[in-house]
């Protein structure tokens, strides 16, 4: 499949699947509406307002009962929250400097999808009790500052290449984490999100690595 065709397919899949992270039920046959892409360049990775959901939390009533989640589910969600926040930092840091149109489109789709997922995951995490303490602990320490520094200091001519390298490594770690969660998680909605994350990040890595 030509690279641009693969890119278009991946972008469509990202925008379609990203919107279902906060859906009340996990229904593989449902057809979610595409989430609108947002302007890139927002430096505040802690705010998903520039992403697909446009909200700082999952939709009202969409929280998951903490009793249905294991400690592993909570750790996965909190770790992935930190990982997605760093993803938004990465793509927003480079978005205004990218030269390749295909890479810019892919980065925008990743931003929209992960902002939507981030809102849902924040809404699912417990806010009180021992699980919340575990979430707060695992929420810290996410991100390779050296990778961000590489991107921040890269000459304009090298930004596209550096973003591909940094983002591919970052998304590969997300795919690995999500793959492990599918095997050990307890809550089916969290496991379903992990499946989608593993599939989308794996596809992104392949595309980023294969871009000349």
C-alpha positions as CSV (number, residue, x, y, z in Angstrom):
1,X,0.0,0.0,0.0
2,X,1.4,3.4,-0.9
3,X,2.6,5.5,2.0
4,X,0.1,8.3,1.5
5,X,-2.8,5.8,1.3
6,X,-1.6,4.2,4.5
7,X,-1.4,7.6,6.1
8,X,-5.0,8.5,5.1
9,X,-6.2,5.1,6.4
10,X,-4.4,5.6,9.8
11,X,-5.6,9.1,10.2
12,X,-9.2,8.1,9.6
13,X,-8.8,5.2,12.0
14,X,-7.3,7.4,14.7
15,X,-10.1,10.0,14.5
16,X,-12.8,7.3,14.5
17,X,-11.5,5.2,17.4
18,X,-10.3,8.1,19.5
19,X,-13.8,9.3,20.1
20,X,-15.0,6.0,21.6
21,X,-12.6,6.0,24.6
22,X,-15.2,7.7,26.8
23,X,-18.3,5.9,25.5
24,X,-20.6,4.3,28.1
25,X,-20.2,0.8,26.7
26,X,-17.7,-1.0,24.7
27,X,-19.4,-2.0,21.5
28,X,-17.2,-3.1,18.6
29,X,-20.1,-2.8,16.2
30,X,-20.9,0.8,17.0
31,X,-19.8,3.5,14.6
32,X,-18.4,6.5,16.5
33,X,-18.5,9.9,15.0
34,X,-15.1,11.3,13.9
35,X,-13.6,13.7,16.5
36,X,-12.7,17.1,15.1
37,X,-9.0,17.8,14.8
38,X,-7.7,20.7,16.8
39,X,-5.2,23.4,16.2
40,X,-1.7,22.3,17.0
41,X,0.8,24.3,19.0
42,X,-0.8,24.5,22.4
43,X,2.0,24.1,24.8
44,X,-0.2,23.1,27.8
45,X,-0.1,19.3,27.5
46,X,-2.0,19.0,30.7
47,X,-5.1,20.5,29.0
48,X,-6.9,18.4,26.3
49,X,-8.8,21.4,25.2
50,X,-6.9,21.5,21.9
51,X,-7.8,17.9,21.3
52,X,-10.8,16.0,20.0
53,X,-13.0,16.1,23.1
54,X,-12.6,19.7,24.0
55,X,-13.2,18.9,27.7
56,X,-10.9,18.3,30.7
57,X,-12.7,15.1,31.8
58,X,-14.8,12.3,30.5
59,X,-18.5,13.0,29.8
60,X,-20.7,13.3,32.8
61,X,-21.9,9.9,34.0
62,X,-19.1,8.1,32.2
63,X,-17.0,7.3,35.3
64,X,-16.1,3.7,35.9
65,X,-17.0,2.2,39.3
66,X,-13.7,1.8,41.1
67,X,-14.9,-1.5,42.5
68,X,-14.7,-3.0,39.0
69,X,-11.0,-2.0,38.6
70,X,-8.0,-3.8,39.8
71,X,-4.9,-2.0,41.0
72,X,-3.3,-2.9,37.7
73,X,-6.1,-1.1,35.9
74,X,-5.5,2.0,37.9
75,X,-1.8,1.9,37.4
76,X,-2.3,1.4,33.7
77,X,-4.7,4.4,33.4
78,X,-2.5,6.7,35.5
79,X,0.6,5.7,33.7
80,X,-1.1,6.2,30.3
81,X,-2.4,9.6,31.4
82,X,1.2,10.7,32.0
83,X,2.3,9.1,28.7
84,X,-0.4,10.9,26.7
85,X,0.3,14.2,28.3
86,X,3.9,13.8,27.1
87,X,2.7,12.9,23.7
88,X,0.8,16.2,23.5
89,X,3.9,18.0,24.6
90,X,5.9,16.3,21.8
91,X,3.6,17.0,18.9
92,X,2.7,20.5,20.0
93,X,6.4,21.4,20.4
94,X,7.1,20.5,16.8
95,X,3.9,21.2,15.0
96,X,4.7,24.8,13.9
97,X,8.1,23.8,12.5
98,X,7.2,20.6,10.5
99,X,7.8,20.8,6.8
100,X,6.3,17.5,5.6
101,X,2.6,17.8,5.1
102,X,2.0,14.1,5.7
103,X,3.8,14.2,9.0
104,X,2.0,17.3,10.0
105,X,-1.4,15.6,9.3
106,X,-0.3,12.5,11.3
107,X,0.8,14.6,14.2
108,X,-2.5,16.5,14.3
109,X,-4.5,13.2,14.2
110,X,-2.4,11.8,17.1
111,X,-3.0,15.0,19.1
112,X,-6.7,14.9,18.6
113,X,-7.0,11.2,19.4
114,X,-4.8,11.3,22.5
115,X,-6.5,14.4,23.9
116,X,-9.8,12.6,23.7
117,X,-8.4,9.5,25.3
118,X,-6.8,11.6,28.0
119,X,-10.1,13.2,28.9
120,X,-11.7,9.7,29.2
121,X,-8.9,8.2,31.3
122,X,-8.9,11.2,33.7
123,X,-12.6,10.6,34.2
124,X,-12.2,6.9,34.8
125,X,-9.5,7.2,37.5
126,X,-10.7,7.1,41.1
127,X,-10.4,10.4,43.0
128,X,-10.4,9.0,46.6
129,X,-9.1,6.0,48.5
130,X,-5.9,3.9,48.2
131,X,-6.3,3.5,44.4
132,X,-6.2,7.2,44.0
133,X,-3.0,7.4,45.9
134,X,-1.5,4.7,43.6
135,X,-2.7,6.7,40.6
136,X,-1.1,9.9,41.8
137,X,2.2,8.0,42.4
138,X,2.3,6.4,39.0
139,X,1.2,9.7,37.3
140,X,4.6,11.2,38.1
141,X,7.9,10.8,36.3
142,X,6.6,10.2,32.7
143,X,8.6,11.6,29.9
144,X,12.1,11.6,28.5
145,X,13.2,15.2,29.0
146,X,16.3,14.5,26.9
147,X,14.0,13.6,23.9
148,X,12.1,16.9,24.4
149,X,15.4,18.8,24.5
150,X,16.4,17.1,21.2
151,X,13.3,18.3,19.6
152,X,13.4,21.7,21.1
153,X,16.9,22.4,19.9
154,X,16.8,20.6,16.6
155,X,17.6,22.9,13.6
156,X,14.6,23.6,11.3
157,X,16.0,21.3,8.7
158,X,16.1,18.4,11.1
159,X,12.8,18.8,13.0
160,X,10.9,16.3,10.8
161,X,13.5,13.6,11.3
162,X,13.9,14.2,15.0
163,X,10.1,14.1,15.6
164,X,9.8,10.8,13.8
165,X,12.5,9.3,15.9
166,X,11.3,10.7,19.2
167,X,7.6,10.0,18.6
168,X,8.2,6.5,17.3
169,X,10.2,5.6,20.4
170,X,7.5,7.2,22.6
171,X,4.6,5.5,20.9
172,X,6.3,2.1,20.9
173,X,6.5,2.2,24.7
174,X,2.8,3.0,24.8
175,X,2.0,0.0,22.6
176,X,4.1,-2.2,24.9
177,X,2.3,-1.0,28.0
178,X,-1.1,-1.4,26.4
179,X,-0.3,-4.9,25.2
180,X,0.6,-6.0,28.7
181,X,-2.6,-4.5,30.1
182,X,-4.8,-6.5,27.7
183,X,-3.4,-9.7,29.3
184,X,-3.6,-8.7,32.9
185,X,-6.3,-6.1,33.3
186,X,-9.6,-6.7,35.0
187,X,-12.0,-4.0,33.8
188,X,-13.2,-4.8,30.3
189,X,-13.6,-1.1,29.3
190,X,-10.0,-0.4,30.3
191,X,-8.8,-3.5,28.5
192,X,-10.8,-2.4,25.4
193,X,-9.1,1.0,25.5
194,X,-5.7,-0.8,25.9
195,X,-6.4,-2.9,22.8
196,X,-7.2,0.2,20.7
197,X,-4.1,2.0,22.1
198,X,-1.9,-1.0,21.2
199,X,-3.2,-1.2,17.7
200,X,-3.1,2.6,17.0
201,X,0.4,3.1,18.4
202,X,1.8,0.1,16.7
203,X,0.5,1.4,13.3
204,X,1.9,4.9,14.1
205,X,5.3,3.5,14.8
206,X,5.3,1.6,11.6
207,X,4.4,4.6,9.6
208,X,6.9,6.9,11.4
209,X,9.7,4.4,10.9
210,X,8.8,3.9,7.3
211,X,8.6,7.6,6.4
212,X,11.7,8.6,4.3
